Amino acid sequence: MEELDWSKLGFGYRPTSYNVRCYYRDGKWGEIEVCSDEYIKLHMAATALHYGQEAFEGLKAYRCPDGKVRLFRVEENAARLQRTADATLMPQVPTERFVEMARKVVRLNQQHIPTYESGATLYLRPLLIGVSPQVGVHPAKDYLFLIFVTPVGPYFKGGFSANPYVIIRDYDRAAPLGMGTFKVGGNYAASMRANAIAHSKGYASEFYLDSKEKKYVDECGAANFFGIKNNTYITPKSTSILPSITNKSLMQIAEDLGMKVEHRPVPEEELESFEEAGACGTAAVISPISHLDDLDTGKVYAFGDKPGPWSTKLYETLRGIQYGTVEDRHGWTSVVIE
């Protein structure tokens, strides 16, 4: 196998040795299968292709300085996939099965886990799709759940550094009471044009206001938003925001560090009162926002060209827990490889 410089790895797909699969047929889940094929044989009329019966997750395995490999809050990913499965009329993957397959795929691909010093990680992508043929809007009878892995570097090239974002009003990623709170591919397809516009203007990502009134903060592209002021961690609450496991963890860490936490609707005009702001999610952990431009009104919300003190502390604490260098007070990590 070629010798890799893990420190130069970007965020993208890179082939690994194995993936794990499990089929749902006749009302029950079958045996776990180990596969080296990167392709799926799929019927052209599969419900995943026509009616959006598709859901996915994202989590990471970390090679730690003590030599162990850890997963972070894998049960939370299983629970979120179960909620999405219910919303899309797909069968739930039991938590035990999800965790077993996640641990198995990491062990099978341990030669692809980047070194601790590189700052890169092994990204796990669980995927649940309807595979039986259907013409007419009805749920499938048969389903495939699989997990593949790929080594990844930082989501943003600069790593933990402040990036500019831009408010996009012409497009919505999700509707109130729609599928925004679930991790389905359609939400990401709906965000691609706005994301491309933001990139073409030199911004790291787009920034959404609520799709109903355009008065409240929604999401930062594919990530949750948080703002900090007066030693308080504030993050938006709505019926169209995907509940981020990273954000949930940061809220707990903020409390542990003595901050107040508020999870509530955030009006756009409140943005100018924040001392720090950022986007958070599995891929980037925290991406501090340097400034947020509202091109329609000409307003610029500035939060600092460098990560702020609270954002830095939150980032370092969460990363430390993930890598086993900070006490895991809440039992979030699990050792996969000793």
N, C-alpha and C positions, 0 to 999 in steps of 0.2 A: 504494500500500500504506500502511496506517495506520502512524503513527509510534509506536514502542513504547518504553516505559521498561523496558529489560531488567533493571534493578536490582530491579524489583518483581515479577519473574516467579517463580511458584511451580513446584513439581515436578508436572507433569501433561502431558497431551496437548494440543498445539496444532497445527493444520493447517499443513503446509508445501507446497511446490510439486510435488515429485516423489518417487516411490519407485522402487526398481529391483527387478526380478524375474527369476527364472530357473527354468525347469521341467525336471524330470528325467523323461524318457519313453523307453521302449524301451532302458533300460539305460544311458542317457548324459544328460549335462547339455546343454541347448540354449543358445541365444544369450541374452545379457543384454538385457532389455527395460526401457525407461524408461516409467513410467506416472504419470499425474496423478490417477488414480482412487484414492480412499481405501478402496475396497471390493474384496473378492475374490468372484468367482463360484465357489461351492463346492457340490459335490454333497452332498445331504442325508445320504448314507451314507458320506461321507469318513471314513477311519480316524482322522483328527485329532479328529473330533467324537465318535467312539464308543469308540475304543480307545487314545486318548492318544498317538498318534504325532505328537508336537509337541515342539519344543525351541526355545529362544530364547537370545539373548545380549544384553549391554548394554555399550556403550562410548561414549566421548565424543570430540568434536572441539573443540579449544580455539583461540579466536582470541587470539593472543599479543601481548605489547607490541611485538615487533619487526615486527608486521603480518602475520606468517605464520599459517597455520592448521595445527595438528598433530593427529595421531591418536596414541594411547598404546597400545602393545603389542597392536596389532590382530592380529598372528599368534597371540598367546596365546588370543584369543577364537576364532579359527578352529580352533585345536587343541582347545579345550574343546568346541566344537560337534561336532567330529569324534568325540570320545569319547562324547558324548551320542547322536550318530547311531548309533554302533555298538551302544550299549546298548538302543536302541529299534528296531533293525533298519531304520534309514533309511539312504540312501546318504550318504556323506561329501561335504560341499562342499569341493573342493580349496582349499588355502590361497591359491593364486594367484587363484582365482575370488572367494573371500571378500574378499580385500584389494582386488581390482580394483573390486568392487561397493561396498565401503565408501568408497573414495576417490571413486568416481563420484558416489555419492549426496550426499556432502559438497559436491563442486564444483557439482552441480546446484542445491543449496539454500543457496548461500553467503550470499544475502541474509537468511537466517534465522539465521545464526550470531551469537549475542550478542557485544557488545563486551567487550574484556578488562576494562575498568573495572567492568563490571556484576557480575562474579563468576558470571554465568550461562554455560552451555555449550550445545552442540548434542549432544543425546543420540541415539545410533544404536541401533535395535532390529532386529537380524537375527532372522528367524523361519523355521523349517523345519517343514513340515507334510506329512502324507500326504493326498493329495487324491482318489485313486481310490476308488470305492465298494466297500465290503466288508461283508458281513453274515456274521459268524463271525470269531473272533479270529485274524486273519492280517495280515501287513504289506501295505501298499499296493504297487502297482506304479509309481504316478506320484506325484511330489512337487513341492512349490513351495518355493523359497527366495526370500525377499524381505528387503529392508532399507528401513525407513522412518526418518525423523528427526523430532525435535521439539525446539525450544529449551526448556531447563529451568533453573530457579533452584535454590536449595539444597533438599536432600531434607527437612531439618528447618528449620522457620521461623527458628530462631535461628542457623542456619549452624553454624560451628565453636564450639559451646558444649556444656557438660555437660548430659546428660539422664538422668532416672531410668528404670530398667528393672525388670521384675518377673518372677520365676521362675514359669512356668506348668507344673504337673505333670499336669494332666488331659488334655492333648492333646500329641500328637507330630507333628512335621512330616515325619519320615521314619523308616524302620526300618533297623536294621543290615543290611548287605548288600542293601539295597533301592535306591531311586532317589535317595537323598539326595545322592550325590556328582555327580549330573547336573542340569543346569539345564532341568528340565521343568516345565510348568505345574501338574502334579498336586501338586508339593511346596508350591506357593504357595496352591493351593486348600486344602490341608491345614492351612495356617497362618492362614487368615483368621479363624476363630472365636477362636483364642487371641489374635490381634492385636487383634480388636475388644474382647475382655475387657480387655486391657491398656490400650487407649485409654480405655475407659469408666471405668477406675480412675485415670486421669490420668497414665499412664506413656507414654513415647515409643514403647516396643515391648515385646514379650514376650521372654522368655529361656528357652531350652530346655536341659534336662539330657538325658543319653542315654536313649533310649527303652527300652533293655533293663533297666538296673538303677537308673536315676535317681540315679546316684552321680557322674557325670562331666559336665563342661561340654560342651555341644554347640554351639549357635549362638545369636546374638542376632537373633531374628526372621529376616529375610532376609539377614543379614550375618554375617561371621565375628567371633569374639571374640578379643581379645588382652589380656593382663595384663602389667604391668611391675613388676619388683622387683629390687633389687640389680643395676641396670644390665643386666637381662636381659629380652628380649622373648620372652614365652611365649604360644603359641597352641595350641589343642587339635587333636589328631589322632584321627580315628575313621573308621569305614566309612559314616558317614551325613552327613558335612559336605561341602558344596559347596566345592571348592578355589577360593578367591577370587584373582583376578589382582591385586587391590589388596593383599591380605594377602601374597601371594608377593612383591610389590614392596617392601612394608614390611619384610619379613624381610631382604631384601637391603640395603635402606637402613639398617636397624638395624645390620647387620654393618659397613657402610661407616662408620657413625658411632662404631664401637668398642664396640657392645653385643654381648653374647652372645645367641644365638637358640636357643630350645628349641621344637621342634614335637613334642608328645607328649600323651598323655592328661592331662587336668587334673581332679583330684578336686574336688568342690564345696567341701570344707573348705579347699582352698588359696586360694579366693577372698579370705578374710580377710587373707591375707598380701600381697596386691598393693597397691602404692603408687598405681598408676594402672591404669585399665582402659578399654577402648573397643570399639566395633563398627566394622568396616571393610568397605567395598565400593565399587563404582563410583559409586553414586548419591550417597553421603554422604562418600566418601573415608574420613574418620575421624569418628565420633560418640563423643566421650568420654562415659563413663558416670559420672554424679555419685554415684549409689548404686543398689544392686541389692537389692530387697526380696524376701524369701522369706516369703510370706504364710502358708504352711503351718506354718513353724517359728517365725515371728516374728523371724528374723534379718535384720539390715540390714548389707549390705556397703558401706561408704562409701569412695569414691575421690577425693572433693574436688568442690566446687561449681564449680570452674573447670578448664579443661584443664590437665593436668600438664605439667611441662617437657619430658619425653621425648615425650609425645603431640604437643605443640606443634611440637617440632623435626622429628619424623617427618612431620607434616602439612605443614609449611612446605617441607620438602625435596621431598616427593613432588609437591606442587602446583607447586613451582618447576621441577621436571623437566618436568612436563606443559605448563607455560607457556613453557618455553625460557629461564627466568631462572636456573636452576641447571644446572650441567654434567651432561649426560646420559652418564654414564660407561659405561652398559651398552647403549647404542644402542636404547633403548626407544621413542623417539618417531620419527615420520616426518612430513615436511612434505607436506601435501596441496595447499596453495595458497601460493605464494610471495608 
